[in-house]
Amino acid sequence: MKKTLVNDFPRTMGHPRQDKVVYNVKQRDEYVKKYMKRCDLYISVYRFTDIDEKGEVIRESAFIDKIFFDLDNDWYGDLFKIYDWCKKHQILSRSQFSGNGSQFFIYIAPTVVNKKEAVGNFQRWIQTEIDIEIDMKIIGDIARIFRYPNTYNFKGRRWCIPIPREALEKRVDKSWFYRHATKQQFNFNPWCGSKLLDISQFDVPELLYCEDIELGNNFVEISEEVKQGYSLFPPCVQQWLSNPSLSGHGKFLLVLFLKDQLYTPIPYDHTEIISILKNSLSDDEFHHYFGTRKMRRHQGHLGKKFKAVFKKDYYMPNCEEIKKKGFCPYNCGRRNPIYD
């Protein structure tokens, strides 16, 4: 069985914005050497099987051979919980200390058909099963990037190092990680277990283990804290937010962006997104979208379209497609509002 974390290609890389497709070890190492002393470095969780005519990866072609977990808040306790689960089932896995948290990889049988759904369904299931807290941004994300091993975390002021099995077995204290991350650790062997996990029961075309969204009737005004993220968003999103008459497809794009965006430190929950829409849309558009108010010769949607964005694992369209539909007049150089 071939065990690899970053040695199959092509992959995308970023520092942190993804700006390079690497096709082999030489190109990858050249990229690492170029940037590692200057900024944080990242690489895609998956390799991709298809490249478009512009030389960009087709993200839906991700080869799903592992499930990625980003553990932040209680990363120390959750690390041992997920390790113990994998050990119990003898599942092939590995982990790394990112410099300020932990990241875990569970290797699976590469037979997944419904990629985003299968990954997200398993992540949601195990989060409840073993009581861990996962960064919501990574759930079902097959275009995710992670910190490249043995590179520097400039914010955490530590190296991202592999975690050896012996450290997990000994239940080393939290200080062990920070102490060993003061330098690179190329001799640590992080591989554990031997079996590939079968996630076929989660490989279905719908999202499982999702709580239904209760919209309620008391829509609160947007908070100042939510407003602070606006200046970070791409210009197309700024335009959507400033258009009180945003059309149906425009609202779909805006809600999808706000749900999946990577710009704010903490992702928005559905109530915050509703507050944002209440602030940005006209009163008629808002109550047509969430209520029964009649517009354009049909009744309101009662929030059904909003719920659909959360229940289905939609993928944010690329900028070219958004431009073709008339929802972006800009040329900001991005390829995707979220994933670029």
N, C-alpha and C positions, 0 to 999 in steps of 0.2 A: 504494500500500500504506500503510495506516494504521499508524504506529509510535507506540506508547504504552507507558509503564511503569505509570503511576498514574492515567490519565485515562479509564478505562472503568469502568463501575459496574453494579450495586452491589458494594461492597467492605466488608470488615470492617477496623476499626482498633483499636489497643490502645496502652496506655501503662504497662507492656507487655501487661497482660492485655486480651484482646479484649473490648470492651464497647460497641461502636458499629457500626452498619451505616450507611454513607454512600451516598447515591443520586446525588450530583452533585458537581461541583467546589466549589460554595459550601459544602456541608456538610463536605466533606473539609477545605477550607481553614480553616473555623471550628474544626474539631477540632484541626488543627495549631496554629493560633494560641492556642488555649486551653491546650495542654499543653506546647508545645515549650520553654518557658523553665523548666519544672519537672521534666521527666522524659523518658526515652527514648520515642520514638514509632515505631510500627510500622503496616504496612498489609499486607493479604493479597496474595500473589503473583498470585492470580487474581480475576477478577470472577465472580459467581455468577448463574445464570439463574433460580433458583427461591428463593422466600421462603415460609416456613411461616406459619400463621395467627397466630403470636405475633410476627411481624416479624423472625424470625431466619433467616439464610441456611441453605439446605440444602446442606451442604458437598459432597455428592456431585454437585451441579449445577455445580461449578467449570468454567469455560470454559478449556480447556487450550490456550493459545496460546504458551507458553514453557516452558522447563525452567530451574529455579533451582538455583544452586550456591552453597553457603556454604563458603568456603575459610578455614581458620583456622591450622593448625599451620605449614605451609609456604605460606602464602597468596601470598607474593611470587613464588616460583618457579612455583607451580601456576597463578597468574593468567596468566603468559605462555604456559604450555603450552596452556591452553584457548583463549586468544586466537589463538595460532598455528594451532591446529586449525580454528577457525572461519574464519580468514583464508584458509587453504588451500582450504577448500570454499566460500568467499564467503558464509558464513552470517550472517544478520542477528543482531547481538548487541550487548550493552552491559554495562558493569561499573561498580562503585562501590567506593570505599574506605570501609569501615564505621566507621573511626576506630580500628580495631584488627585489621583483616583485610580480606579482599576478598569481594565477592559478584558473581556472574556470571549473566547471563541469555542463554540461547540461544532464539531465536524459531523456532517450528515451524509447520507446516501444521496449522490447527485442525480436524483430522478424527479426533481420537482417540476411540476407543470404550471401551476398557478403561483408564480414566484412571490409577488408582493403579499398575496393573501396567506400563503403557507408560512412565510417568514414571520409575518405579523401575528398570525394565529398562534404559532408556537411561542413567540415571545410573550404574548398576553397570557397564555395558559400557564407557562412556567413561572411567570411573575406572581400569580396567585397560588400556584401549587407549592412553591417553596418560600413564599412571602419575601420577595426581594423588590427593590424599587429600581426600575429601568428608566433611563432618559427617554421620555416620550418621543423625542425627535427621531430616534433610530428605529422605532417600531414599523416594520414593513418596508423600510427604506433599502432598496437594492442598489442605490447609487451612493451609499454611505462611504465616507472616507474615515480613516482612523490614523492616529499618530504613528509615524514610522518608527519601528523599534531602534533603540539606541541612538535616538536624536534628542535634542535638548528641548525641554519645555520652558520657554522663556518667562512665562508668567509664574509657573510653579518653582522655577529656578532649580530644577532637578532634571535628571536624564530619564527618559522613558526606557525602562528596563524589563526584560522578560522575567517572569516569576518562576523559579525552579520548583519542581514537585516537592523537593525536600522541605522547602519553606512552608508550603501549604500543609504538609503532613505534620510538621512540628508546631503548627499554629503560632508562627512567630508574631511578636507584637507589632503594632503599627510603626513604631520607631525603626524597626528593621528595614522597612521599605524606603523610608526617607534617608536612612543612613547609607544604604547600598546604592541609592540613586544619585549619590554625589559624583559618580563616575559611570562610564559605560560598562556593561556587563555582557561581554560576548561569549563567555564560557558557561553561562547559566543555561541549563536544558529545561525548557518549559513544557515539554510534551508529556501528557498524561493519558492513560487509557489506550484502547486499541480498536474499539468497535465504532462503526459509523452509525449514527442515530437515524432511525427510520421515522420520518415525520409525515408519512403518507396520510395519516388520519387528519392532519391539519391542512393537507393539500387539496383544498376545495375552492370553488370560485366565489365564495362569499366570506365576509369577515365574521369570525366566531369570537365569543367571550367579550363582546362589546356591550357596555351598558347603554340602554336606550336613553336618548337625550330628552329630558323634560324641559320644555321651553318656558312654561309658565306664562303669566300675563303681566308681571311687573318688570318691565324692561328698564333697568337702571341706566342713568347717564354714564357716559364713558368717563373713566378715571384719568387723572393726569398721568399716572404711572404708565397706562397703556399708550397714551399719546406720545410718550418719549421715544418709542420705537420708529415713529414715522420717518424721521430724517434719515434713517438707515436704509429705507426701502428703495428699490430701483425706481426710476422715473415713471415707468408705466404704472406701477402700483400707486405711486403718488397721484397720478392722474385719476385712477379709479376711485381713490379715496376722496378726491375733490369733485367728483361728478355726482350730484344728488339724484340725477335721473339715470344712473347706470343701468344698462339693459340686463336681461336675464342671463346671457352668457357672461357678461361682464361681472355680474354678481357671483356667478359660479367660479370664475377665475380668482376674484378677490377672496372669497371664502376659502378656496383651496390654498391660496397663497398664505393667508393668515393662519390656517391650520398647520401647514407643513413648513413654514418659513424657519430659517436658521439664524436670523439676524438678532433676535432678542435672547438674552441669557436663559430665560425661562419661557417655554412655549405658551401661547395663549390657550386658555380653555374655551369651551363653547360660549360661556356667559360673557367673557371678555370680547369675543368676536361679535356677539350680538350687540354689545354696547358700542363697539366700533361702527357697526352698520347703522345703528340708531343715530349716531353722531354724523355719519357721512351721507346717508341717504335722505331724500325728502320724506316728509311724513307720509305721503301717499305711497311712495315706493316701499318704504319700510313696512307699512301695514298691509300692503298687497303681498309682500314676500312672506311675512310672518302671520298675517291675519286673513280676514275675509274681504277686505276692501277691493272693490271691483275696479279694474283698470284695463285699458286696451281690450275691452269687450269680453273679459273673462274674470271669474271670481278669483279671490286671493288664494295663495298656495298653502296657508296654514303652517308654514315652516317646513313643509315636506321636502322641498328642494334643498333647504339648508341641512336637514337631517341626512339626506342622501349623500352629501359630500363626506359626512363623517362615517357613514355606514359602509361606503364603498371605497376601495383603495385606489382612487384616481391618481394619475401622475401629472404633475404640472407640465403643460405643453412647452416646447421650446419657443424661443423668441420669434423665430421665423414663422411658425404657425400662428402665434398670437398676432403678429403683424398682418398676416394674410386675412385674418378675421376682423382687422380694423381696430384692434385694441392696444396698439402701440405705435405712435408716430415717431419714436425716438430711434437714435442709433448710438446706444451707450456702449456697444462693444461686447455686451454679454451674450451668452448663448441660451441661458435659461434664467428666469427670475430668481429661482431658488438654488439650483444645483451647479451654478457656475461662479 
